[in-house]
Amino acid sequence: MPSTALDSALFRDMFGTPAMRAVFSDEALVGRYLEAEVALARAEARCGVIPAAAAEAIAGAAQSLQLDWERLRQETENVGYPILPLVHQLSEAAGEAGRYVHWGATTQDIMDTGNVLQIRAALDLVAADVEALRGILAELAARYRDTPMAGRTHLQQALPVTFGYKCAVWLSGLDRHAERLAQLRPRVLLGQFAGAAGTLASLGEDGFQVQEAFCAELGLNQPPVTWHVARDGIAEAVSLLGLVTGSMAKIATDVMLMMSSEFGGEVMEPFVKGRGASSTMPQKRNPISSEIMLATAKAVRQQVALMLDGMVHDFERATGPWHLEWLAVPESFILTAGCLHQAKFMLSGLTVDAARMRANLDMTGGLIVAEAVMMAAAPRLGRQHAHDVVYDACRAAITSGRTLAEALMEVPEVVDALGGREGVERRCDPANYLGLAPQMVDRVLAGRRGG
């Protein structure tokens, strides 16, 4: 029976996705090891290190290999690593050519290369999800470019913004993550073939040539030097997942707060009958996707810390830190996939209540644009005097329960400075003090279009 949320029949598709789990399944992992072994044999045959017929026999054996999984499990537990047990079975299946399996390689060469192949496939899935989310957020930003709402700092209303501006801020982070995903690939997608202490001593003068051919077979970059104990590339990949899910957690936090009763449901997660329901309170519509996004992001951040700790290796082959990757890498990618899946569902069907946003924007009676009034009056009154007069009007409005416009109408010098009663009303309308928020939306969307 499954024992964790990542493979539980109940929870696995809340915290992960079938596609990402498939990338990191036992079958896929062993398949990547075999892919690396076949690539090594073919590279060595191309370089004249082993017979070409032996390489093809090894490739054929890997293709038709019927693994004894129980034997592989038992030998792995005994040896501590799965490669030697796998080499035993592959060598037996290859017959006479089996003597050339794993020629000149060490266990970590094959395991690292197999893991990099998994990471490449996993990054493709993450990149596809990020691109889909960029499209969803771009559409939201454009649709709500001019929809005014309260901007909030320290959980209090500050100045007006637009909901499109908020979506553009979310989108800008994903735009940068898309860049990071492309930029890290050359640093992360490196083949690993270097032998026992990383010096390629077992192949002599043929070492670099075989290494280059090996990496070419797999479509990986050839490293300038062995990275057995230089784990920054793997750590960078997981750290990026921490950044991506961190951005998702920011979005989830905003959505959860805007869904709260006190905010009147400025936005709501998509309605699906029964989703987010309470067992005792029929009226509830809980932010389930946002909650899962927040939880998965927190879990990935813990794995980032684990990976940074795992970078501390001793000498040329380490005593233990490498094993942390076996735990952290699959879990980080699966959790990230779950987080992105929930984000796509939530944002693609997000319900936006522009009327509620406007009502909340008006709830201070214009106090949210006191700065706008002050700055408009400053050219006539001077900045400091305008501040003091508007400050007094704000206090009067708050204590009397009137709007800011009503309080200002009783201050003739302000009315005169703003161009009469109509000018006061215009300056006190939050929708007229959006700054460059709509234009910032345009800039983000233009950057996405490439100009």
C-alpha positions in Angstrom: 0.0 0.0 0.0 1.2 3.6 -0.7 2.4 5.3 2.4 2.9 9.0 1.3 0.7 11.6 -0.2 2.8 11.6 -3.4 1.8 8.1 -4.3 -1.4 7.7 -2.3 -4.5 6.8 -4.3 -6.4 9.5 -2.3 -3.9 12.4 -2.6 -1.4 11.7 -5.4 -3.3 13.8 -8.0 -3.8 16.7 -5.6 0.0 16.9 -4.8 1.4 15.7 -8.2 0.4 14.7 -11.7 0.5 11.3 -13.5 2.9 12.7 -16.1 5.5 13.8 -13.6 5.2 10.7 -11.5 5.8 8.7 -14.7 9.1 10.6 -15.3 10.3 9.5 -11.8 8.9 6.0 -11.6 11.2 3.0 -10.9 10.5 1.7 -14.5 11.5 5.1 -16.0 14.6 5.4 -13.8 15.9 2.0 -14.6 15.1 2.7 -18.3 17.3 5.8 -18.1 20.1 3.8 -16.6 19.8 1.3 -19.5 19.7 4.2 -21.9 23.0 5.5 -20.5 24.6 2.0 -20.7 23.6 1.6 -24.3 24.8 5.1 -25.2 28.1 4.3 -23.5 28.5 1.1 -25.5 27.7 2.8 -28.8 30.0 5.7 -28.1 32.9 3.3 -27.3 32.2 1.3 -30.4 32.2 4.5 -32.5 35.6 5.4 -30.9 37.0 1.9 -31.5 37.2 1.0 -27.8 34.8 -2.0 -28.0 33.6 -4.0 -31.0 30.6 -2.5 -32.9 28.9 -5.9 -32.8 29.2 -5.9 -29.0 27.5 -2.5 -28.8 24.6 -3.6 -30.9 24.2 -6.7 -28.8 24.1 -4.7 -25.7 21.5 -2.4 -27.2 19.4 -5.3 -28.2 19.7 -6.9 -24.8 18.6 -3.7 -23.1 15.6 -3.4 -25.4 14.4 -6.9 -24.7 15.5 -7.2 -21.1 13.0 -8.8 -18.8 14.1 -7.5 -15.5 14.0 -9.6 -12.3 12.8 -6.8 -10.1 12.9 -8.7 -6.9 16.5 -9.7 -7.6 17.3 -6.1 -8.5 15.8 -4.9 -5.2 17.6 -7.4 -3.1 21.0 -6.8 -4.7 20.5 -3.0 -4.6 19.8 -3.2 -0.8 23.0 -5.3 -0.4 25.3 -3.2 -2.7 23.8 0.1 -1.7 23.4 1.2 -5.4 21.3 -0.2 -8.3 23.9 -0.1 -11.1 26.0 -3.1 -10.3 22.9 -5.3 -9.9 21.5 -3.9 -13.2 24.8 -4.5 -15.0 24.7 -8.1 -13.8 21.3 -8.7 -15.5 22.2 -6.7 -18.6 25.5 -8.5 -19.0 23.8 -11.9 -18.7 21.2 -10.9 -21.3 23.9 -9.6 -23.7 25.7 -13.0 -23.7 29.3 -12.9 -25.0 29.0 -9.1 -25.5 28.2 -8.8 -21.8 31.9 -8.4 -21.0 31.8 -4.9 -22.6 28.8 -3.6 -20.6 29.7 -0.6 -18.3 33.2 -0.5 -19.8 35.3 2.1 -18.0 32.4 3.6 -16.2 31.6 3.9 -12.5 28.3 3.7 -10.8 27.8 7.4 -10.3 28.4 8.0 -14.0 25.4 6.0 -14.9 23.2 7.2 -12.0 24.0 10.9 -12.6 23.4 10.6 -16.3 20.1 8.7 -15.8 19.0 11.4 -13.3 19.9 14.2 -15.7 17.8 12.5 -18.4 14.9 12.4 -15.9 15.5 16.1 -15.1 15.4 17.0 -18.7 12.0 15.3 -19.2 10.8 16.9 -16.0 11.9 20.4 -17.0 10.0 20.0 -20.2 6.8 19.4 -18.2 7.5 22.3 -15.9 8.2 24.6 -18.9 5.0 23.6 -20.6 3.0 24.4 -17.5 4.8 27.7 -17.0 4.0 28.6 -20.6 0.3 27.7 -20.2 0.1 29.8 -17.0 1.8 32.7 -18.8 -1.0 32.6 -21.4 -3.7 32.4 -18.8 -2.3 35.4 -16.8 -1.7 37.4 -20.0 -5.4 37.0 -20.9 -6.5 38.0 -17.4 -4.1 41.0 -17.4 -5.5 42.2 -20.7 -9.1 41.6 -19.8 -8.9 43.5 -16.5 -6.4 46.1 -17.5 -8.6 48.9 -16.4 -10.7 47.3 -13.7 -10.0 49.3 -10.6 -9.6 47.8 -7.2 -7.9 48.7 -3.9 -4.2 48.2 -3.7 -3.2 47.1 -0.3 -0.1 47.4 1.8 0.3 45.9 5.3 -3.2 44.4 4.7 -4.7 47.9 4.6 -6.0 49.9 1.6 -3.2 52.0 0.2 -3.8 53.4 -3.3 -6.0 52.2 -6.2 -4.6 49.7 -8.7 -6.3 47.5 -11.3 -6.8 43.8 -11.2 -5.1 43.6 -14.5 -2.0 45.2 -12.9 -2.1 42.6 -10.2 -2.2 39.8 -12.8 0.6 41.5 -14.7 2.8 41.4 -11.6 2.0 37.7 -11.2 2.8 37.2 -14.9 6.1 39.1 -14.8 7.5 36.5 -12.3 6.5 33.7 -14.6 8.1 35.5 -17.6 11.4 35.5 -15.6 11.0 31.8 -14.7 10.6 31.0 -18.4 13.9 32.7 -19.0 15.5 30.9 -16.1 14.3 27.5 -17.3 16.0 28.1 -20.7 19.2 29.5 -19.1 19.8 26.7 -16.7 19.6 23.9 -19.2 23.2 24.2 -20.4 24.4 24.2 -16.8 22.2 21.3 -15.6 21.9 19.0 -18.6 25.5 17.6 -18.5 26.4 14.0 -19.2 28.5 12.2 -16.6 31.2 9.8 -17.7 34.5 10.0 -15.9 35.4 6.7 -14.2 36.3 5.9 -10.6 37.9 9.1 -9.4 36.7 11.3 -12.3 39.9 11.3 -14.3 38.9 8.9 -17.1 42.1 7.0 -16.4 40.5 3.7 -17.4 40.2 4.8 -21.0 43.6 6.5 -21.4 43.9 8.8 -24.4 40.4 7.8 -25.6 38.7 9.3 -22.6 37.6 12.7 -23.9 36.6 11.3 -27.3 34.4 8.6 -25.7 32.9 11.2 -23.3 32.1 13.5 -26.1 30.5 10.7 -28.1 28.6 9.5 -25.0 27.1 12.9 -24.4 26.2 13.3 -28.1 24.4 10.0 -28.1 22.1 11.3 -25.3 21.8 14.9 -26.5 23.6 16.2 -23.4 26.3 18.7 -23.0 29.9 17.5 -22.4 31.3 18.9 -19.1 34.7 20.5 -19.1 35.5 18.6 -15.9 33.9 15.9 -13.8 31.0 17.0 -11.6 30.8 13.9 -9.3 31.2 16.2 -6.3 30.2 19.5 -7.9 26.4 19.4 -7.4 25.5 23.0 -8.1 23.7 22.1 -11.4 21.2 19.7 -9.7 20.8 22.1 -6.8 20.1 24.9 -9.2 17.3 22.9 -10.9 15.6 22.3 -7.6 16.2 25.9 -6.5 14.4 27.0 -9.6 11.5 24.8 -8.6 11.5 26.7 -5.3 11.3 30.0 -7.1 8.5 28.8 -9.4 6.4 27.4 -6.6 7.2 30.5 -4.5 5.5 32.6 -7.2 2.6 30.3 -7.2 2.3 30.6 -3.4 2.2 34.4 -3.8 -0.7 34.1 -6.2 -2.5 31.6 -4.0 -2.1 33.9 -0.9 -3.6 36.8 -2.8 -6.5 34.7 -4.1 -7.2 33.2 -0.7 -7.4 36.6 0.9 -9.6 38.1 -1.8 -11.9 35.1 -1.5 -12.4 35.8 2.3 -15.8 36.9 3.5 -14.4 40.2 4.7 -13.2 41.0 1.2 -16.6 40.0 -0.2 -15.2 37.5 -2.7 -13.4 39.9 -5.0 -12.3 36.7 -6.8 -13.4 33.1 -6.3 -11.8 29.8 -7.4 -13.8 28.0 -10.1 -17.1 26.6 -9.1 -17.3 22.8 -9.2 -20.2 21.3 -7.3 -19.0 20.0 -3.9 -15.4 21.4 -4.3 -14.3 23.2 -1.2 -17.4 22.2 0.7 -17.5 21.8 4.4 -18.9 18.7 6.1 -20.8 20.8 8.6 -21.2 24.3 7.0 -23.2 24.1 3.7 -22.4 27.7 2.8 -18.6 27.2 2.6 -16.6 27.4 -0.6 -13.1 26.9 0.5 -10.0 27.9 -1.6 -8.8 24.3 -2.2 -6.5 24.8 -5.1 -4.8 27.8 -3.4 -4.4 25.8 -0.2 -2.7 23.0 -2.1 -0.5 25.5 -4.0 0.6 27.0 -0.7 1.3 23.6 0.8 3.3 22.2 -2.1 5.3 25.4 -2.3 6.3 25.1 1.3 7.3 21.5 0.8 9.5 22.3 -2.2 11.2 25.1 -0.2 12.3 22.5 2.3 13.7 20.3 -0.5 15.7 23.4 -1.8 17.3 23.6 1.6 18.1 19.9 1.6 19.7 20.2 -1.9 21.9 23.1 -0.8 23.0 21.0 2.2 23.7 18.2 -0.2 26.2 20.2 -2.1 28.8 19.7 0.6 30.7 16.7 -0.6 34.0 15.4 0.6 37.0 14.9 -1.7 36.5 13.3 -5.1 33.6 11.0 -4.2 31.4 11.7 -1.2 30.2 9.7 1.7 26.5 10.3 1.7 25.3 13.7 0.6 24.6 12.4 -2.9 21.8 10.2 -1.5 19.9 13.3 -0.5 19.3 13.9 -4.2 17.5 10.6 -4.6 14.9 11.9 -2.1 14.8 15.6 -3.0 14.8 15.6 -6.8 11.8 13.4 -7.5 9.7 14.9 -4.7 10.5 18.4 -5.7 9.5 17.9 -9.3 6.3 16.0 -8.4 5.2 18.6 -5.9 6.0 21.4 -8.4 3.9 19.6 -11.0 1.0 19.4 -8.5 1.4 23.1 -7.6 1.3 24.2 -11.3 -1.6 21.9 -12.1 -3.7 23.5 -9.3 -2.6 26.9 -10.5 -3.7 26.2 -14.1 -7.1 24.9 -12.9 -7.7 27.8 -10.5 -6.6 30.7 -12.7 -8.2 29.4 -15.9 -11.6 29.4 -14.3 -11.1 32.3 -11.8 -14.3 34.3 -11.1 -13.6 38.0 -10.9 -16.2 40.3 -9.3 -15.4 43.7 -10.6 -18.4 45.2 -8.8 -17.2 43.9 -5.5 -13.8 45.3 -6.2 -15.3 48.7 -6.9 -17.5 48.5 -3.7 -14.4 47.7 -1.6 -12.5 50.5 -3.3 -15.3 53.0 -2.3 -15.6 51.7 1.2 -13.2 54.4 2.6 -15.3 57.2 1.1 -12.5 58.4 -1.0 -9.8 58.4 1.7 -7.8 56.0 -0.4 -7.0 58.8 -2.8 -6.1 61.4 -0.2 -2.6 61.5 -1.8 -4.2 62.4 -5.2 -6.1 65.3 -3.6 -2.9 66.5 -1.8 -0.8 66.4 -4.9 -3.4 68.1 -7.1 -3.8 70.9 -4.6 0.0 71.3 -4.0 0.8 73.5 -7.0 -1.6 76.2 -5.6 -1.2 75.6 -1.9 2.4 74.3 -1.6 3.1 70.7 -0.8 3.3 70.9 3.0 0.2 73.1 3.4 -1.8 70.9 1.0 -0.8 67.9 3.1 -1.9 69.5 6.4 -5.2 70.7 5.0 -6.0 67.3 3.4 -4.9 65.6 6.6 -7.4 67.6 8.6 -10.1 66.9 6.1 -9.4 63.2 6.4 -9.7 63.3 10.2 -13.0 65.2 9.8 -14.3 62.7 7.3 -13.4 59.7 9.6 -14.9 61.2 12.8 -18.1 62.4 11.1 -18.7 59.4 8.8 -18.7 61.5 5.7 -16.9 61.0 2.5 -13.6 62.8 1.8 -15.3 64.8 -0.9 -17.9 66.1 1.5 -15.3 67.1 4.0 -13.2 68.8 1.4 -16.2 70.8 0.2 -16.1 72.7 3.5 -12.5 73.9 2.8 -12.8 76.7 0.3 -9.0 76.9 -0.5 -9.0 73.2 -1.4 -12.1 73.6 -3.6 -10.5 76.5 -5.3 -7.2 74.7 -5.8 -8.9 71.7 -7.3 -11.0 73.8 -9.8 -14.3 73.8 -8.0 -16.7 71.2 -6.7 -16.5 69.1 -9.9 -12.7 69.0 -9.5 -13.1 67.8 -5.9 -15.4 65.0 -7.0 -13.1 64.0 -9.8 -10.0 63.9 -7.6 -11.9 61.9 -5.0 -12.9 59.1 -7.4 -10.4 56.3 -7.0 -10.8 55.2 -10.6 -9.1 58.4 -11.6 -6.0 57.7 -9.6 -4.6 54.5 -11.1 -1.2 55.9 -11.9 0.5 54.0 -14.7 -0.9 50.7 -13.7 -2.7 50.1 -17.0 0.3 51.1 -19.0 2.4 48.7 -16.9 0.1 46.0 -18.0 0.7 47.0 -21.6 4.5 46.9 -21.1 4.4 43.4 -19.6 2.2 42.1 -22.4 4.3 43.8 -25.1 7.4 42.2 -23.6 5.8 38.8 -23.9 5.0 39.5 -27.5 8.6 40.5 -28.0 8.2 44.2 -28.7 
